[in-house]
Amino acid sequence: MTPHTPRSRALGMHLILVLVTCLLASQVLLAHEAVPSAAVPPTESATPWGGDYFPNTLLTDQDGQQVHFFDDLIKNKVVVINFIFTSCSDSCPLETARLRQVQKLLGDRVGKDIFFYSISIDPLSDTPEVLKAYAQRFKVGPGWKFLTGEFAEVTDLRKKLGLFIEGVDNGRSKDHNLSLIVGNQETGRWMKASPFENPWILADQLANTLQNWKQPSVEGSYANAPEIRPPSNGEELFRTRCASCHSLGPQDGQGIGMRSIGPDLIGVTRQRDPAWLSRWIREPDRMLAEKDPVAVELFERFEKIPMPNLRLDEKSAQSIIDFLKEETDRQQTLAAQTQ
């Protein structure tokens, strides 16, 4: 067997290095062909929530105009969408009143770069004429459409928007998901919100967060900020359940939107029998059906918009009553001190 000389070993190592270098060069060449040039960056992928996801459902608005859900209502827009029916006696009036507050806060931006859509889940009853009368009772402004369509297609649309819950939604009692959905179709940012949400938070989401903060913020002084005190359970219930429709005296400080949809409640604990007031908070729909004279008078006086049944128990109702009494006493004491 011929022994390897130093020269032959060096030649062998040289050949191996050449082969490795060639292999590495070929890999770099393949990688270069697979990756786009740095001078031409890859285009961003389109949002997955486009026309291939959303159905282009045909709907009719309160003025009798036909529109398509994707092409005409949400494409490249910031929107808030909820589902209602006009004969609803619990959550729907509250949702509409709350969104009216949000519309008031947003001002003339609604209809320009923010759009509101309320879609009926009861198309047999909610004709365009019925929807128009409903919108007028709530004094909605421009940029807010009330819409109806075929029941099956509206149901499919609710499922696509994640606002249909099996076991909750049914055609008998018209129970339905109470969530709203807000989003920016162009950027693909969508989120659910509660109808009990603070109107300032909803307005901020629509005007700033979903608009990618295009509008300059208005600076204010913290010296002018109100003193913050922890709310009682009764006040929290009032702010989330009642304040969309009712004001609470001249010092309430939250006079926006539809606060006159119901009577001002300052002093109400001194004007109404406690048992009557507790039942009115808990089951106003039953009292109206029974033709309670005060209930009927309030219904007729305030645009025939029914007081919603929010399914509150006696303890919750009493917490609200206690807060109303405390606030009446507080405001009257302040008024006396300033005289």
Residue pairs with C-beta under 8 A, 6 or more apart in sequence:
36 42
47 185
47 186
47 187
47 188
48 188
49 183
49 185
49 188
49 190
50 185
51 70
51 71
51 75
53 160
54 69
54 70
54 74
54 160
54 185
55 69
55 70
55 153
55 156
55 157
55 160
56 68
56 69
56 70
56 71
57 68
57 69
57 70
57 149
57 153
57 154
57 156
57 157
58 66
58 67
58 68
58 69
58 149
58 150
58 153
59 66
59 67
59 68
59 69
59 73
59 119
59 147
59 148
59 149
59 154
60 66
60 67
60 128
60 147
60 148
60 149
61 67
61 128
61 131
61 145
61 146
61 147
62 128
62 131
62 132
62 135
62 145
62 146
62 147
63 128
63 132
64 128
67 73
67 145
67 147
69 157
73 79
73 115
73 117
73 145
74 81
74 115
74 183
74 185
75 185
76 185
76 186
77 113
77 114
77 115
77 184
77 185
77 186
78 113
78 114
78 115
78 182
78 183
78 184
78 206
78 210
78 211
79 114
79 115
79 116
79 117
79 182
79 183
79 184
79 185
80 99
80 102
80 114
80 115
80 116
80 117
80 180
80 181
80 182
80 193
80 202
80 206
81 117
81 118
81 119
81 161
81 163
81 180
81 181
81 182
82 95
82 99
82 117
82 118
82 119
82 163
82 179
82 180
82 181
82 195
83 118
83 119
83 120
83 121
83 154
83 158
83 163
83 176
83 177
84 92
84 95
84 96
84 118
84 119
84 120
84 121
85 92
85 120
85 121
85 122
85 125
85 126
85 174
86 92
86 120
86 122
86 125
86 126
86 130
86 131
86 134
87 122
87 125
88 174
88 308
89 285
89 306
89 308
89 309
90 285
90 308
90 309
90 310
90 311
91 178
91 195
91 308
91 310
92 308
93 245
93 305
93 306
93 308
94 195
94 196
94 241
94 244
94 245
94 308
94 310
95 178
95 180
95 195
96 118
96 134
96 138
96 140
97 138
97 244
97 245
97 257
97 258
97 261
98 195
98 196
98 197
98 199
98 202
98 244
98 257
99 116
99 118
99 144
99 180
99 195
99 202
100 138
100 139
100 140
100 244
100 257
100 258
101 199
101 244
101 256
101 257
101 258
102 199
102 202
102 203
102 206
102 257
103 110
103 116
103 140
103 141
103 143
103 144
103 257
104 141
104 256
104 257
104 258
105 199
105 200
105 203
105 256
105 257
106 114
106 203
106 206
106 207
109 207
110 116
110 141
110 142
110 143
110 144
111 141
111 142
111 143
111 144
112 143
113 211
114 143
114 206
114 207
115 143
115 144
115 145
116 140
116 143
116 144
116 145
117 144
117 145
117 147
118 144
118 145
118 146
118 147
119 146
119 147
119 148
119 149
119 154
119 157
120 126
120 131
120 146
120 147
120 148
120 154
121 151
121 154
121 155
121 158
121 174
121 176
122 174
123 148
123 149
123 150
123 151
123 154
124 151
126 134
126 148
127 148
128 148
131 146
131 147
131 148
132 146
134 146
135 144
135 146
137 303
137 304
137 305
138 258
138 261
138 305
139 258
140 146
148 154
149 157
155 164
155 169
158 164
158 169
158 177
161 181
162 181
162 192
163 176
163 177
163 179
163 181
163 192
164 176
164 177
165 177
168 175
168 176
168 177
169 175
169 176
169 177
178 194
178 195
179 192
179 193
179 194
179 195
180 192
180 193
180 194
180 195
180 197
180 202
181 190
181 191
181 192
181 193
182 190
182 191
182 192
182 193
182 202
182 205
182 206
182 210
183 189
183 190
183 191
183 210
184 190
184 210
184 211
187 210
187 212
189 210
191 205
193 202
193 205
196 240
196 241
198 239
199 244
199 256
199 257
207 215
208 215
208 217
226 253
231 239
232 319
232 322
232 323
232 326
233 316
233 319
234 319
234 320
234 321
234 322
234 323
234 324
234 326
235 323
235 327
237 312
237 316
237 319
237 320
237 323
238 248
238 320
238 323
238 324
241 310
241 312
241 320
242 265
242 320
243 254
243 259
244 257
244 258
244 259
244 261
245 258
245 259
245 261
245 262
246 259
246 261
246 262
246 263
246 264
246 265
247 254
247 255
247 259
247 260
247 264
247 265
247 266
248 264
248 265
248 266
248 324
248 327
249 264
249 266
249 327
249 328
249 331
250 266
250 331
251 331
251 334
252 266
261 302
261 303
261 305
262 298
262 302
262 305
262 307
263 298
263 302
265 324
266 324
266 327
266 328
266 331
267 328
268 277
268 324
268 328
269 277
269 321
269 324
269 325
269 328
270 328
272 280
272 294
274 321
276 294
277 321
278 314
278 317
278 318
278 321
279 287
280 287
280 294
280 295
280 307
281 312
281 317
281 320
281 321
282 309
282 312
282 313
282 314
282 317
283 309
284 295
284 306
284 307
284 308
284 309
285 306
285 307
285 308
285 309
286 309
287 295
288 295
288 296
288 299
288 306
288 307
295 307
298 307
299 305
299 306
299 307
312 320
